[in-house]
Amino acid sequence: MPELPEVETVRRGLLPVMEGEQVRRVVLHRRDLRFPLPDDFEARIEAATIESLDRRAKYMLAHLSNGNVLLMHLGMSGRFIIHRHDETAAAGSFYHRTASDTTPKAAKHVHVVFEMASGDIIEYADHRRFGVMDVFPRAQLSSHKLLEKLGIEPLGNELSGTFLNEAFRGKKAPLKAALLDQHIVVGVGNIYACEALYRAGLSPRRMSNTITSRSGTTARAERLADTIREVLQDAIAAGGSSLRDYVNADGELGYFQHAFDVYDRAGEECRREGCSGTIGRIVQSGRSTYFCPVCQR
């Protein structure tokens, strides 16, 4: 499943063809993805201008001029394919592509089409149909069932050592599990949790409450807040991580996977200077966790 850096990269790729543009027509090839689409899905979007295209956690939110919000989630295999009216490539327009996209059968996986007044066409394809789309009044944004319980954004000013100190105090869950809790901090998926903990020198098995203090923030909490932000920013700058089928519109891969310090490197030497450890792999809550048992404590 694409994580926050991949979703942010998709959002930035869609900006040139969606933000500030009017949706002339919406074509549905089916009326359900993971959940059924609203009966009036097309009517709530057509003729409206997309005033802004934002991101909340792994959801993209298109704010429409008619007071509605279009929510979009890529699920496991969703991708947006952009056809420019002048046939030029849209640099930075990222989507997920599978081998089946090279065959005539690929067309059957296009479920939603946005025809823009500019002449651009944006297709949403999803062969597993785990993606989500919904449209609802902007006044319901904070109470929407998919958004109301989300934690803070990791790239904003809210994430700090002080915040983690308070959020993890008394929490007897491993640090890795706490970072994946979307009620605390959103968008820190499995890959980037492993990488952030490595940079912070903290073991994924350490209990969350051990980096906290009643008297105020701790050096460990401050360091972890900094590394979470750094890892995500580095991944966004690299265009995401190309695991399985993640590519951009020109077929170029995201490059952050080449900078992984621990993820998917089990059995390899630790890259930290002066460390003689070997990267290990354990399973936590059904997910693979990669770490250095020597320098992460």
C-alpha positions as semicolon CSV with decimal commas, in nm:
position;residue;x (nm);y (nm);z (nm)
1;M;0,000;0,000;0,000
2;P;0,138;0,345;-0,086
3;E;0,245;0,541;0,220
4;L;0,235;0,914;0,287
5;P;0,530;1,010;0,061
6;E;0,379;0,824;-0,233
7;V;0,036;0,982;-0,177
8;E;0,191;1,328;-0,145
9;T;0,379;1,267;-0,468
10;V;0,053;1,168;-0,641
11;R;-0,116;1,482;-0,505
12;R;0,161;1,704;-0,637
13;G;0,141;1,530;-0,974
14;L;-0,233;1,598;-0,995
15;L;-0,206;1,966;-0,903
16;P;-0,130;2,098;-1,255
17;V;-0,438;1,931;-1,405
18;M;-0,685;1,955;-1,117
19;E;-0,627;2,257;-0,896
20;G;-0,803;2,565;-1,032
21;E;-0,967;2,362;-1,308
22;Q;-1,334;2,292;-1,370
23;V;-1,467;1,937;-1,390
24;R;-1,677;1,923;-1,705
25;R;-1,796;1,563;-1,675
26;V;-1,756;1,259;-1,450
27;V;-1,786;0,913;-1,605
28;L;-1,832;0,606;-1,384
29;H;-1,765;0,260;-1,523
30;R;-1,881;0,110;-1,194
31;R;-2,051;0,255;-0,887
32;D;-1,837;0,096;-0,620
33;L;-1,475;0,071;-0,517
34;R;-1,405;-0,049;-0,163
35;F;-1,736;0,115;-0,071
36;P;-2,032;0,213;-0,290
37;L;-2,010;0,560;-0,441
38;P;-2,285;0,808;-0,349
39;D;-2,586;0,798;-0,579
40;D;-2,533;1,165;-0,667
41;F;-2,154;1,136;-0,703
42;E;-2,140;1,284;-1,053
43;A;-2,390;1,562;-0,985
44;R;-2,197;1,685;-0,680
45;I;-1,876;1,722;-0,885
46;E;-1,971;1,820;-1,240
47;A;-1,945;2,191;-1,330
48;A;-1,755;2,262;-1,006
49;T;-1,403;2,406;-0,997
50;I;-1,140;2,236;-0,782
51;E;-1,027;2,526;-0,563
52;S;-0,754;2,329;-0,386
53;L;-0,620;1,974;-0,369
54;D;-0,498;1,892;-0,020
55;R;-0,387;1,581;0,167
56;R;-0,497;1,450;0,507
57;A;-0,302;1,141;0,609
58;K;-0,325;0,916;0,300
59;Y;-0,642;1,081;0,172
60;M;-0,645;1,344;-0,103
61;L;-0,913;1,609;-0,060
62;A;-1,034;1,817;-0,354
63;H;-1,221;2,124;-0,226
64;L;-1,490;2,216;-0,480
65;S;-1,635;2,557;-0,556
66;N;-1,988;2,429;-0,485
67;G;-1,906;2,360;-0,120
68;N;-1,841;1,987;-0,155
69;V;-1,523;1,789;-0,091
70;L;-1,407;1,500;-0,310
71;L;-1,217;1,245;-0,101
72;M;-0,981;1,002;-0,277
73;H;-0,772;0,716;-0,138
74;L;-0,549;0,493;-0,351
75;G;-0,602;0,175;-0,153
76;M;-0,345;-0,091;-0,246
77;S;-0,333;-0,061;-0,624
78;G;-0,510;0,260;-0,724
79;R;-0,341;0,502;-0,963
80;F;-0,427;0,813;-1,159
81;I;-0,345;0,825;-1,528
82;I;-0,333;1,172;-1,683
83;H;-0,401;1,239;-2,050
84;R;-0,308;1,598;-2,134
85;H;-0,511;1,774;-2,401
86;D;-0,190;1,874;-2,581
87;E;-0,047;1,521;-2,554
88;T;0,254;1,638;-2,355
89;A;0,372;1,443;-2,052
90;A;0,267;1,580;-1,714
91;A;0,593;1,585;-1,521
92;G;0,554;1,450;-1,172
93;S;0,219;1,284;-1,237
94;F;0,255;0,964;-1,043
95;Y;0,039;0,656;-1,030
96;H;0,066;0,285;-0,964
97;R;0,117;0,064;-1,265
98;T;0,101;-0,313;-1,296
99;A;0,220;-0,539;-1,574
100;S;-0,142;-0,572;-1,691
101;D;-0,139;-0,205;-1,789
102;T;0,049;-0,298;-2,105
103;T;-0,237;-0,520;-2,227
104;P;-0,581;-0,436;-2,368
105;K;-0,731;-0,574;-2,045
106;A;-0,601;-0,268;-1,857
107;A;-0,900;-0,061;-1,970
108;K;-1,138;-0,269;-1,761
109;H;-0,963;-0,147;-1,445
110;V;-1,044;0,220;-1,515
111;H;-1,342;0,288;-1,293
112;V;-1,369;0,667;-1,264
113;V;-1,291;0,930;-1,531
114;F;-1,275;1,305;-1,471
115;E;-1,307;1,507;-1,792
116;M;-1,179;1,858;-1,726
117;A;-1,295;2,174;-1,901
118;S;-0,932;2,224;-2,007
119;G;-0,951;1,912;-2,221
120;D;-0,736;1,706;-1,984
121;I;-0,868;1,364;-1,883
122;I;-0,783;1,199;-1,551
123;E;-0,853;0,828;-1,514
124;Y;-0,864;0,641;-1,185
125;A;-0,773;0,275;-1,230
126;D;-0,769;0,016;-0,953
127;H;-0,753;-0,354;-1,034
128;R;-0,805;-0,460;-0,671
129;R;-1,071;-0,196;-0,602
130;F;-0,947;-0,125;-0,248
131;G;-0,942;0,247;-0,320
132;V;-1,202;0,487;-0,185
133;M;-1,387;0,786;-0,327
134;D;-1,657;0,990;-0,161
135;V;-1,807;1,336;-0,199
136;F;-1,971;1,524;0,087
137;P;-2,041;1,880;0,213
138;R;-1,735;2,068;0,338
139;A;-1,911;2,126;0,670
140;Q;-1,880;1,751;0,737
141;L;-1,504;1,743;0,684
142;S;-1,404;1,713;1,050
143;S;-1,682;1,461;1,125
144;H;-1,638;1,234;0,823
145;K;-1,608;0,873;0,936
146;L;-1,273;0,825;0,763
147;L;-1,120;1,148;0,895
148;E;-1,265;1,229;1,236
149;K;-1,032;1,011;1,446
150;L;-0,707;1,077;1,262
151;G;-0,404;1,197;1,455
152;I;-0,172;1,487;1,375
153;E;0,016;1,535;1,049
154;P;0,385;1,434;1,073
155;L;0,507;1,714;0,845
156;G;0,342;1,996;1,037
157;N;0,450;2,191;1,343
158;E;0,236;1,978;1,574
159;L;0,484;1,690;1,564
160;S;0,745;1,750;1,832
161;G;0,923;1,574;2,113
162;T;0,675;1,731;2,352
163;F;0,381;1,584;2,159
164;L;0,533;1,234;2,148
165;N;0,622;1,259;2,517
166;E;0,258;1,323;2,602
167;A;0,113;1,075;2,348
168;F;0,338;0,786;2,454
169;R;0,334;0,844;2,827
170;G;0,190;0,538;2,994
171;K;0,156;0,360;2,657
172;K;0,282;0,002;2,689
173;A;0,304;-0,077;2,321
174;P;0,628;-0,122;2,123
175;L;0,750;0,197;1,956
176;K;0,694;0,052;1,610
177;A;0,328;-0,024;1,687
178;A;0,279;0,322;1,838
179;L;0,412;0,489;1,524
180;L;0,164;0,294;1,311
181;D;-0,128;0,408;1,526
182;Q;-0,313;0,652;1,298
183;H;-0,494;0,800;1,599
184;I;-0,164;0,947;1,719
185;V;0,037;1,044;1,409
186;V;-0,097;0,979;1,059
187;G;0,081;0,849;0,755
188;V;0,387;0,689;0,913
189;G;0,357;0,349;0,750
190;N;0,562;0,036;0,797
191;I;0,857;0,132;0,578
192;Y;0,909;0,479;0,716
193;A;0,853;0,374;1,078
194;C;1,145;0,132;1,039
195;E;1,363;0,400;0,882
196;A;1,275;0,668;1,138
197;L;1,349;0,439;1,432
198;Y;1,683;0,347;1,279
199;R;1,785;0,709;1,235
200;A;1,677;0,781;1,590
201;G;1,877;0,485;1,724
202;L;1,569;0,342;1,894
203;S;1,470;-0,024;1,900
204;P;1,128;-0,103;1,750
205;R;1,079;-0,339;2,046
206;R;1,132;-0,068;2,308
207;M;0,813;0,019;2,497
208;S;0,676;0,357;2,397
209;N;0,657;0,488;2,752
210;T;1,032;0,444;2,797
211;I;1,106;0,751;2,583
212;T;0,883;0,974;2,796
213;S;0,920;1,173;3,114
214;R;0,672;1,333;3,354
215;S;0,892;1,639;3,388
216;G;0,890;1,725;3,018
217;T;1,013;1,605;2,682
218;T;1,312;1,373;2,649
219;A;1,607;1,364;2,411
220;R;1,476;1,034;2,268
221;A;1,132;1,180;2,198
222;E;1,285;1,489;2,036
223;R;1,515;1,277;1,823
224;L;1,231;1,053;1,707
225;A;1,009;1,348;1,612
226;D;1,295;1,493;1,407
227;T;1,374;1,166;1,228
228;I;1,010;1,096;1,140
229;R;0,990;1,433;0,965
230;E;1,331;1,392;0,799
231;V;1,258;1,044;0,660
232;L;0,924;1,148;0,514
233;Q;1,066;1,467;0,363
234;D;1,358;1,274;0,211
235;A;1,119;1,019;0,062
236;I;0,896;1,288;-0,089
237;A;1,201;1,460;-0,239
238;A;1,302;1,125;-0,393
239;G;0,957;1,068;-0,543
240;G;0,857;0,790;-0,307
241;S;0,970;0,430;-0,287
242;S;0,930;0,198;-0,584
243;L;0,810;-0,124;-0,427
244;R;0,623;-0,353;-0,667
245;D;0,457;-0,121;-0,919
246;Y;0,510;0,239;-0,810
247;V;0,622;0,452;-1,105
248;N;0,555;0,798;-1,244
249;A;0,369;0,883;-1,561
250;D;0,683;0,847;-1,772
251;G;0,763;0,508;-1,619
252;E;1,035;0,649;-1,392
253;L;1,072;0,495;-1,049
254;G;1,065;0,668;-0,714
255;Y;1,416;0,647;-0,571
256;F;1,396;0,648;-0,193
257;Q;1,419;0,268;-0,178
258;H;1,785;0,306;-0,277
259;A;1,840;0,501;0,046
260;F;1,679;0,248;0,281
261;D;1,904;0,198;0,582
262;V;1,720;-0,103;0,722
263;Y;1,399;-0,183;0,535
264;D;1,426;-0,506;0,335
265;R;1,799;-0,532;0,420
266;A;1,789;-0,830;0,658
267;G;2,127;-1,001;0,683
268;E;2,321;-0,702;0,551
269;E;2,571;-0,495;0,746
270;C;2,451;-0,192;0,938
271;R;2,538;0,132;0,760
272;R;2,591;0,337;1,073
273;E;2,954;0,437;1,108
274;G;3,130;0,237;1,377
275;C;2,850;-0,018;1,415
276;S;2,930;-0,385;1,362
277;G;2,569;-0,501;1,364
278;T;2,373;-0,694;1,105
279;I;2,024;-0,587;1,006
280;G;1,762;-0,819;1,151
281;R;1,397;-0,886;1,075
282;I;1,117;-0,962;1,317
283;V;0,740;-0,968;1,279
284;Q;0,533;-0,723;1,482
285;S;0,155;-0,714;1,453
286;G;0,182;-0,916;1,134
287;R;0,421;-0,670;0,968
288;S;0,792;-0,710;0,893
289;T;1,017;-0,490;1,105
290;Y;1,378;-0,430;1,006
291;F;1,634;-0,291;1,252
292;C;1,989;-0,311;1,379
293;P;1,997;-0,496;1,713
294;V;2,332;-0,339;1,801
295;C;2,286;0,037;1,756
296;Q;1,909;0,060;1,804
297;R;1,835;0,040;2,173
